[in-house]
Structures are given as structure tokens and as C-alpha cells.
């Protein structure tokens, strides 16, 4: 088993929007990734949200896989995304 851990900075007062973005955009993308076992996300606190995605193997996330590193929408409640393999 292998994990990718990520964090997101969320603008104060926009935590509900951040949660909705997670549910409508991020989780569906993660579910389609090959080798995914499970994903876990923690409720945002103090402007920061965290998530961990488990994969079957270290190769499953793929070296070239495009995981979100930042938001492309200026209206997004997320001010930054980071992932760590």
C-alpha cells in the first residue's frame, strides 16, 4: 500500500464552498485514478484541509499523473493545494 497526502489552504469563511469543491471535483477525479484503494479527507480547520489517498502500489499514482497542485478557478475557495508522495 502507498499513500499520497495533500493539503489545501482554504480562504476563511469559505470552508463550506471548499467542501463542496472537494465533493464535486476532487473526489470524482481521485475515484477514477487507477489503483486507488481509498481516500480520506479531514474537515477543514483554521484555513487548512488535509487528505490522504491510498493506492495499491507505489507506481499506481504514476510519476506523470497530474494531481492538482493549485486551483484553476479564481472563484475557488481554495487558495493553494499541495501533494506529497
Order of alpha helices (4+ residues) and beta strands (2+ residues): beta-alpha-alpha-beta-beta-beta
